[in-house]
Amino acid sequence: MINDKVIIQKLATKYNLPLNKVEDTVYYQFKFVAAIMKAGDFESIRLPYFGKFHAKGTRIAYLNELKRKKNERLANGK
């Protein structure tokens, strides 16, 4: 199995690019999906040639409840 760091290193070498730029490019789509999923305002997210991602309604409700409780604590000064 090839490690993702090895692939990133090969791409950086092949295209003569800084390692951090290639790494940012490779991981950007996953950071984007994570940010959208964390917001919770979506039905599903599709990455072409990779797949479709969604969160269960119960999971979103649970996370929203945690967020609501945290905001209440902050509003109450606790």
Biopython code that builds the backbone (N, CA, C, O; Angstrom):
import numpy as np
from Bio.PDB.StructureBuilder import StructureBuilder

atoms = [
    (1, "MET", "N", (0.840, -1.183, 0.000)),
    (1, "MET", "CA", (0.000, 0.000, 0.000)),
    (1, "MET", "C", (0.883, 1.243, 0.000)),
    (1, "MET", "O", (1.843, 1.346, 0.763)),
    (2, "ILE", "N", (0.536, 2.178, -0.869)),
    (2, "ILE", "CA", (1.329, 3.401, -0.981)),
    (2, "ILE", "C", (0.789, 4.445, -0.014)),
    (2, "ILE", "O", (-0.414, 4.699, 0.043)),
    (3, "ASN", "N", (1.673, 5.027, 0.723)),
    (3, "ASN", "CA", (1.346, 6.062, 1.688)),
    (3, "ASN", "C", (1.010, 7.361, 0.956)),
    (3, "ASN", "O", (1.628, 7.661, -0.066)),
    (4, "ASP", "N", (0.047, 8.137, 1.455)),
    (4, "ASP", "CA", (-0.334, 9.386, 0.805)),
    (4, "ASP", "C", (0.828, 10.379, 0.781)),
    (4, "ASP", "O", (0.927, 11.186, -0.144)),
    (5, "LYS", "N", (1.695, 10.331, 1.771)),
    (5, "LYS", "CA", (2.853, 11.233, 1.799)),
    (5, "LYS", "C", (3.807, 10.928, 0.648)),
    (5, "LYS", "O", (4.436, 11.835, 0.102)),
    (6, "VAL", "N", (3.913, 9.657, 0.282)),
    (6, "VAL", "CA", (4.771, 9.263, -0.837)),
    (6, "VAL", "C", (4.202, 9.814, -2.137)),
    (6, "VAL", "O", (4.947, 10.317, -2.978)),
    (7, "ILE", "N", (2.904, 9.723, -2.306)),
    (7, "ILE", "CA", (2.259, 10.240, -3.514)),
    (7, "ILE", "C", (2.438, 11.748, -3.600)),
    (7, "ILE", "O", (2.743, 12.281, -4.667)),
    (8, "ILE", "N", (2.248, 12.433, -2.482)),
    (8, "ILE", "CA", (2.420, 13.879, -2.458)),
    (8, "ILE", "C", (3.855, 14.251, -2.804)),
    (8, "ILE", "O", (4.086, 15.204, -3.549)),
    (9, "GLN", "N", (4.813, 13.513, -2.273)),
    (9, "GLN", "CA", (6.230, 13.766, -2.568)),
    (9, "GLN", "C", (6.514, 13.567, -4.057)),
    (9, "GLN", "O", (7.226, 14.366, -4.665)),
    (10, "LYS", "N", (5.961, 12.502, -4.647)),
    (10, "LYS", "CA", (6.171, 12.239, -6.075)),
    (10, "LYS", "C", (5.564, 13.339, -6.936)),
    (10, "LYS", "O", (6.168, 13.761, -7.922)),
    (11, "LEU", "N", (4.374, 13.804, -6.570)),
    (11, "LEU", "CA", (3.736, 14.888, -7.326)),
    (11, "LEU", "C", (4.544, 16.183, -7.221)),
    (11, "LEU", "O", (4.733, 16.883, -8.215)),
    (12, "ALA", "N", (5.014, 16.493, -6.026)),
    (12, "ALA", "CA", (5.810, 17.703, -5.822)),
    (12, "ALA", "C", (7.096, 17.656, -6.652)),
    (12, "ALA", "O", (7.506, 18.657, -7.240)),
    (13, "THR", "N", (7.712, 16.497, -6.688)),
    (13, "THR", "CA", (8.941, 16.336, -7.460)),
    (13, "THR", "C", (8.652, 16.413, -8.961)),
    (13, "THR", "O", (9.362, 17.097, -9.698)),
    (14, "LYS", "N", (7.622, 15.718, -9.405)),
    (14, "LYS", "CA", (7.274, 15.674, -10.832)),
    (14, "LYS", "C", (6.962, 17.063, -11.382)),
    (14, "LYS", "O", (7.398, 17.408, -12.481)),
    (15, "TYR", "N", (6.210, 17.861, -10.626)),
    (15, "TYR", "CA", (5.781, 19.167, -11.113)),
    (15, "TYR", "C", (6.606, 20.321, -10.547)),
    (15, "TYR", "O", (6.285, 21.489, -10.766)),
    (16, "ASN", "N", (7.672, 19.987, -9.818)),
    (16, "ASN", "CA", (8.583, 20.982, -9.264)),
    (16, "ASN", "C", (7.827, 22.037, -8.444)),
    (16, "ASN", "O", (7.977, 23.240, -8.656)),
    (17, "LEU", "N", (7.020, 21.553, -7.515)),
    (17, "LEU", "CA", (6.214, 22.416, -6.655)),
    (17, "LEU", "C", (6.599, 22.201, -5.197)),
    (17, "LEU", "O", (7.094, 21.135, -4.832)),
    (18, "PRO", "N", (6.370, 23.215, -4.363)),
    (18, "PRO", "CA", (6.636, 23.042, -2.932)),
    (18, "PRO", "C", (5.721, 21.960, -2.343)),
    (18, "PRO", "O", (4.557, 21.841, -2.727)),
    (19, "LEU", "N", (6.249, 21.204, -1.439)),
    (19, "LEU", "CA", (5.526, 20.098, -0.823)),
    (19, "LEU", "C", (4.237, 20.571, -0.155)),
    (19, "LEU", "O", (3.203, 19.914, -0.277)),
    (20, "ASN", "N", (4.287, 21.697, 0.545)),
    (20, "ASN", "CA", (3.093, 22.182, 1.244)),
    (20, "ASN", "C", (1.989, 22.598, 0.273)),
    (20, "ASN", "O", (0.812, 22.446, 0.599)),
    (21, "LYS", "N", (2.327, 23.116, -0.908)),
    (21, "LYS", "CA", (1.309, 23.492, -1.900)),
    (21, "LYS", "C", (0.603, 22.255, -2.441)),
    (21, "LYS", "O", (-0.618, 22.256, -2.598)),
    (22, "VAL", "N", (1.349, 21.218, -2.722)),
    (22, "VAL", "CA", (0.766, 19.975, -3.228)),
    (22, "VAL", "C", (-0.108, 19.348, -2.145)),
    (22, "VAL", "O", (-1.208, 18.874, -2.427)),
    (23, "GLU", "N", (0.379, 19.346, -0.922)),
    (23, "GLU", "CA", (-0.381, 18.779, 0.200)),
    (23, "GLU", "C", (-1.699, 19.541, 0.399)),
    (23, "GLU", "O", (-2.747, 18.927, 0.595)),
    (24, "ASP", "N", (-1.645, 20.866, 0.349)),
    (24, "ASP", "CA", (-2.863, 21.677, 0.483)),
    (24, "ASP", "C", (-3.859, 21.346, -0.625)),
    (24, "ASP", "O", (-5.059, 21.235, -0.373)),
    (25, "THR", "N", (-3.366, 21.191, -1.835)),
    (25, "THR", "CA", (-4.227, 20.879, -2.973)),
    (25, "THR", "C", (-4.877, 19.511, -2.825)),
    (25, "THR", "O", (-6.068, 19.357, -3.094)),
    (26, "VAL", "N", (-4.119, 18.538, -2.407)),
    (26, "VAL", "CA", (-4.636, 17.175, -2.271)),
    (26, "VAL", "C", (-5.702, 17.104, -1.177)),
    (26, "VAL", "O", (-6.722, 16.439, -1.355)),
    (27, "TYR", "N", (-5.481, 17.773, -0.062)),
    (27, "TYR", "CA", (-6.393, 17.668, 1.073)),
    (27, "TYR", "C", (-7.537, 18.675, 1.047)),
    (27, "TYR", "O", (-8.456, 18.575, 1.860)),
    (28, "TYR", "N", (-7.505, 19.648, 0.129)),
    (28, "TYR", "CA", (-8.515, 20.703, 0.123)),
    (28, "TYR", "C", (-9.931, 20.158, 0.014)),
    (28, "TYR", "O", (-10.817, 20.590, 0.753)),
    (29, "GLN", "N", (-10.156, 19.222, -0.890)),
    (29, "GLN", "CA", (-11.520, 18.722, -1.084)),
    (29, "GLN", "C", (-12.074, 18.076, 0.182)),
    (29, "GLN", "O", (-13.272, 18.173, 0.451)),
    (30, "PHE", "N", (-11.228, 17.428, 0.950)),
    (30, "PHE", "CA", (-11.691, 16.779, 2.176)),
    (30, "PHE", "C", (-11.970, 17.811, 3.270)),
    (30, "PHE", "O", (-12.901, 17.648, 4.059)),
    (31, "LYS", "N", (-11.165, 18.864, 3.314)),
    (31, "LYS", "CA", (-11.424, 19.945, 4.268)),
    (31, "LYS", "C", (-12.735, 20.639, 3.926)),
    (31, "LYS", "O", (-13.496, 21.010, 4.819)),
    (32, "PHE", "N", (-13.002, 20.817, 2.628)),
    (32, "PHE", "CA", (-14.247, 21.437, 2.177)),
    (32, "PHE", "C", (-15.448, 20.596, 2.600)),
    (32, "PHE", "O", (-16.418, 21.124, 3.144)),
    (33, "VAL", "N", (-15.385, 19.295, 2.353)),
    (33, "VAL", "CA", (-16.483, 18.397, 2.730)),
    (33, "VAL", "C", (-16.693, 18.434, 4.240)),
    (33, "VAL", "O", (-17.832, 18.486, 4.704)),
    (34, "ALA", "N", (-15.615, 18.408, 5.005)),
    (34, "ALA", "CA", (-15.730, 18.447, 6.464)),
    (34, "ALA", "C", (-16.388, 19.744, 6.930)),
    (34, "ALA", "O", (-17.212, 19.725, 7.845)),
    (35, "ALA", "N", (-16.036, 20.856, 6.318)),
    (35, "ALA", "CA", (-16.620, 22.142, 6.706)),
    (35, "ALA", "C", (-18.119, 22.177, 6.397)),
    (35, "ALA", "O", (-18.902, 22.662, 7.214)),
    (36, "ILE", "N", (-18.523, 21.679, 5.246)),
    (36, "ILE", "CA", (-19.929, 21.651, 4.870)),
    (36, "ILE", "C", (-20.699, 20.727, 5.806)),
    (36, "ILE", "O", (-21.793, 21.070, 6.256)),
    (37, "MET", "N", (-20.143, 19.575, 6.098)),
    (37, "MET", "CA", (-20.816, 18.628, 6.977)),
    (37, "MET", "C", (-20.923, 19.185, 8.397)),
    (37, "MET", "O", (-21.926, 18.965, 9.076)),
    (38, "LYS", "N", (-19.908, 19.894, 8.839)),
    (38, "LYS", "CA", (-19.935, 20.470, 10.180)),
    (38, "LYS", "C", (-21.020, 21.534, 10.291)),
    (38, "LYS", "O", (-21.636, 21.683, 11.347)),
    (39, "ALA", "N", (-21.258, 22.278, 9.209)),
    (39, "ALA", "CA", (-22.304, 23.304, 9.217)),
    (39, "ALA", "C", (-23.686, 22.665, 9.351)),
    (39, "ALA", "O", (-24.580, 23.233, 9.978)),
    (40, "GLY", "N", (-23.856, 21.489, 8.763)),
    (40, "GLY", "CA", (-25.102, 20.744, 8.907)),
    (40, "GLY", "C", (-26.226, 21.155, 7.982)),
    (40, "GLY", "O", (-27.306, 20.569, 8.049)),
    (41, "ASP", "N", (-26.020, 22.139, 7.118)),
    (41, "ASP", "CA", (-27.069, 22.624, 6.219)),
    (41, "ASP", "C", (-26.920, 21.999, 4.822)),
    (41, "ASP", "O", (-26.659, 22.709, 3.851)),
    (42, "PHE", "N", (-27.082, 20.707, 4.723)),
    (42, "PHE", "CA", (-26.906, 20.049, 3.431)),
    (42, "PHE", "C", (-27.672, 18.737, 3.424)),
    (42, "PHE", "O", (-27.996, 18.187, 4.476)),
    (43, "GLU", "N", (-27.956, 18.245, 2.234)),
    (43, "GLU", "CA", (-28.548, 16.915, 2.103)),
    (43, "GLU", "C", (-27.451, 15.904, 1.804)),
    (43, "GLU", "O", (-27.349, 14.865, 2.456)),
    (44, "SER", "N", (-26.634, 16.225, 0.812)),
    (44, "SER", "CA", (-25.477, 15.375, 0.509)),
    (44, "SER", "C", (-24.461, 16.202, -0.275)),
    (44, "SER", "O", (-24.785, 17.246, -0.842)),
    (45, "ILE", "N", (-23.241, 15.712, -0.290)),
    (45, "ILE", "CA", (-22.152, 16.364, -1.007)),
    (45, "ILE", "C", (-21.560, 15.328, -1.945)),
    (45, "ILE", "O", (-21.234, 14.217, -1.525)),
    (46, "ARG", "N", (-21.419, 15.684, -3.206)),
    (46, "ARG", "CA", (-20.874, 14.738, -4.181)),
    (46, "ARG", "C", (-19.537, 15.244, -4.682)),
    (46, "ARG", "O", (-19.427, 16.369, -5.170)),
    (47, "LEU", "N", (-18.523, 14.405, -4.558)),
    (47, "LEU", "CA", (-17.215, 14.687, -5.146)),
    (47, "LEU", "C", (-17.104, 13.834, -6.401)),
    (47, "LEU", "O", (-17.106, 12.606, -6.314)),
    (48, "PRO", "N", (-17.007, 14.467, -7.569)),
    (48, "PRO", "CA", (-16.950, 13.699, -8.816)),
    (48, "PRO", "C", (-15.852, 12.635, -8.782)),
    (48, "PRO", "O", (-14.731, 12.898, -8.345)),
    (49, "TYR", "N", (-16.181, 11.461, -9.237)),
    (49, "TYR", "CA", (-15.283, 10.301, -9.319)),
    (49, "TYR", "C", (-14.823, 9.782, -7.962)),
    (49, "TYR", "O", (-13.944, 8.924, -7.890)),
    (50, "PHE", "N", (-15.417, 10.303, -6.880)),
    (50, "PHE", "CA", (-14.993, 9.844, -5.563)),
    (50, "PHE", "C", (-16.149, 9.304, -4.739)),
    (50, "PHE", "O", (-16.030, 8.252, -4.112)),
    (51, "GLY", "N", (-17.261, 10.016, -4.737)),
    (51, "GLY", "CA", (-18.407, 9.510, -4.001)),
    (51, "GLY", "C", (-19.320, 10.602, -3.504)),
    (51, "GLY", "O", (-19.087, 11.794, -3.706)),
    (52, "LYS", "N", (-20.365, 10.152, -2.848)),
    (52, "LYS", "CA", (-21.381, 11.036, -2.295)),
    (52, "LYS", "C", (-21.357, 10.888, -0.774)),
    (52, "LYS", "O", (-21.352, 9.770, -0.257)),
    (53, "PHE", "N", (-21.343, 12.000, -0.069)),
    (53, "PHE", "CA", (-21.237, 11.982, 1.383)),
    (53, "PHE", "C", (-22.483, 12.606, 1.992)),
    (53, "PHE", "O", (-23.012, 13.591, 1.477)),
    (54, "HIS", "N", (-22.941, 12.034, 3.078)),
    (54, "HIS", "CA", (-24.077, 12.581, 3.804)),
    (54, "HIS", "C", (-23.956, 12.183, 5.271)),
    (54, "HIS", "O", (-23.213, 11.271, 5.634)),
    (55, "ALA", "N", (-24.704, 12.889, 6.087)),
    (55, "ALA", "CA", (-24.733, 12.576, 7.503)),
    (55, "ALA", "C", (-26.149, 12.138, 7.864)),
    (55, "ALA", "O", (-27.126, 12.646, 7.313)),
    (56, "LYS", "N", (-26.246, 11.207, 8.778)),
    (56, "LYS", "CA", (-27.558, 10.759, 9.232)),
    (56, "LYS", "C", (-28.265, 11.918, 9.929)),
    (56, "LYS", "O", (-27.633, 12.732, 10.601)),
    (57, "GLY", "N", (-29.570, 11.978, 9.760)),
    (57, "GLY", "CA", (-30.356, 13.031, 10.389)),
    (57, "GLY", "C", (-30.203, 13.052, 11.892)),
    (57, "GLY", "O", (-30.173, 14.120, 12.505)),
    (58, "THR", "N", (-30.104, 11.871, 12.492)),
    (58, "THR", "CA", (-29.955, 11.806, 13.947)),
    (58, "THR", "C", (-28.614, 12.389, 14.383)),
    (58, "THR", "O", (-28.521, 13.024, 15.434)),
    (59, "ARG", "N", (-27.593, 12.176, 13.589)),
    (59, "ARG", "CA", (-26.265, 12.716, 13.918)),
    (59, "ARG", "C", (-26.284, 14.239, 13.827)),
    (59, "ARG", "O", (-25.732, 14.916, 14.694)),
    (60, "ILE", "N", (-26.908, 14.779, 12.792)),
    (60, "ILE", "CA", (-26.997, 16.226, 12.636)),
    (60, "ILE", "C", (-27.786, 16.822, 13.796)),
    (60, "ILE", "O", (-27.395, 17.847, 14.354)),
    (61, "ALA", "N", (-28.904, 16.176, 14.164)),
    (61, "ALA", "CA", (-29.712, 16.661, 15.283)),
    (61, "ALA", "C", (-28.899, 16.658, 16.578)),
    (61, "ALA", "O", (-28.980, 17.599, 17.368)),
    (62, "TYR", "N", (-28.126, 15.612, 16.792)),
    (62, "TYR", "CA", (-27.287, 15.510, 17.987)),
    (62, "TYR", "C", (-26.262, 16.646, 18.019)),
    (62, "TYR", "O", (-26.087, 17.295, 19.051)),
    (63, "LEU", "N", (-25.591, 16.884, 16.903)),
    (63, "LEU", "CA", (-24.590, 17.950, 16.848)),
    (63, "LEU", "C", (-25.223, 19.322, 17.022)),
    (63, "LEU", "O", (-24.650, 20.191, 17.679)),
    (64, "ASN", "N", (-26.394, 19.522, 16.442)),
    (64, "ASN", "CA", (-27.094, 20.794, 16.613)),
    (64, "ASN", "C", (-27.481, 21.014, 18.073)),
    (64, "ASN", "O", (-27.422, 22.136, 18.575)),
    (65, "GLU", "N", (-27.878, 19.941, 18.746)),
    (65, "GLU", "CA", (-28.233, 20.040, 20.159)),
    (65, "GLU", "C", (-27.009, 20.403, 21.002)),
    (65, "GLU", "O", (-27.105, 21.224, 21.915)),
    (66, "LEU", "N", (-25.875, 19.801, 20.701)),
    (66, "LEU", "CA", (-24.639, 20.152, 21.408)),
    (66, "LEU", "C", (-24.286, 21.621, 21.190)),
    (66, "LEU", "O", (-23.893, 22.323, 22.122)),
    (67, "LYS", "N", (-24.432, 22.073, 19.951)),
    (67, "LYS", "CA", (-24.133, 23.461, 19.628)),
    (67, "LYS", "C", (-25.079, 24.404, 20.375)),
    (67, "LYS", "O", (-24.652, 25.440, 20.885)),
    (68, "ARG", "N", (-26.365, 24.044, 20.437)),
    (68, "ARG", "CA", (-27.352, 24.863, 21.134)),
    (68, "ARG", "C", (-27.010, 24.975, 22.620)),
    (68, "ARG", "O", (-27.062, 26.063, 23.194)),
    (69, "LYS", "N", (-26.661, 23.846, 23.238)),
    (69, "LYS", "CA", (-26.307, 23.847, 24.661)),
    (69, "LYS", "C", (-25.057, 24.687, 24.924)),
    (69, "LYS", "O", (-24.984, 25.409, 25.918)),
    (70, "LYS", "N", (-24.096, 24.587, 24.043)),
    (70, "LYS", "CA", (-22.870, 25.367, 24.199)),
    (70, "LYS", "C", (-23.186, 26.858, 24.106)),
    (70, "LYS", "O", (-22.673, 27.649, 24.897)),
    (71, "ASN", "N", (-24.018, 27.243, 23.156)),
    (71, "ASN", "CA", (-24.392, 28.649, 23.002)),
    (71, "ASN", "C", (-25.169, 29.141, 24.215)),
    (71, "ASN", "O", (-25.001, 30.289, 24.628)),
    (72, "GLU", "N", (-26.013, 28.296, 24.792)),
    (72, "GLU", "CA", (-26.742, 28.674, 26.010)),
    (72, "GLU", "C", (-25.791, 28.916, 27.173)),
    (72, "GLU", "O", (-25.935, 29.882, 27.922)),
    (73, "ARG", "N", (-24.810, 28.015, 27.314)),
    (73, "ARG", "CA", (-23.815, 28.178, 28.390)),
    (73, "ARG", "C", (-23.047, 29.479, 28.227)),
    (73, "ARG", "O", (-22.806, 30.196, 29.198)),
    (74, "LEU", "N", (-22.661, 29.778, 26.982)),
    (74, "LEU", "CA", (-21.917, 31.007, 26.732)),
    (74, "LEU", "C", (-22.778, 32.240, 27.009)),
    (74, "LEU", "O", (-22.297, 33.231, 27.557)),
    (75, "ALA", "N", (-24.048, 32.170, 26.628)),
    (75, "ALA", "CA", (-24.964, 33.293, 26.851)),
    (75, "ALA", "C", (-25.216, 33.516, 28.338)),
    (75, "ALA", "O", (-25.406, 34.650, 28.776)),
    (76, "ASN", "N", (-25.217, 32.441, 29.109)),
    (76, "ASN", "CA", (-25.444, 32.545, 30.545)),
    (76, "ASN", "C", (-24.171, 32.861, 31.330)),
    (76, "ASN", "O", (-24.207, 33.042, 32.547)),
    (77, "GLY", "N", (-23.054, 32.922, 30.621)),
    (77, "GLY", "CA", (-21.796, 33.280, 31.268)),
    (77, "GLY", "C", (-21.144, 32.155, 32.035)),
    (77, "GLY", "O", (-20.336, 32.404, 32.929)),
    (78, "LYS", "N", (-21.477, 30.930, 31.707)),
    (78, "LYS", "CA", (-20.879, 29.776, 32.416)),
    (78, "LYS", "C", (-19.690, 29.239, 31.677)),
    (78, "LYS", "O", (-19.068, 28.276, 32.125)),
]
sb = StructureBuilder()
sb.init_structure("model")
sb.init_model(0)
sb.init_chain("A")
sb.init_seg("    ")
for serial, (resi, resn, name, xyz) in enumerate(atoms, 1):
    if name == "N":
        sb.init_residue(resn, " ", resi, " ")
    sb.init_atom(name, np.array(xyz, "f"), 0.0, 1.0, " ", f" {name:<3s}", serial, name[0])
structure = sb.get_structure()
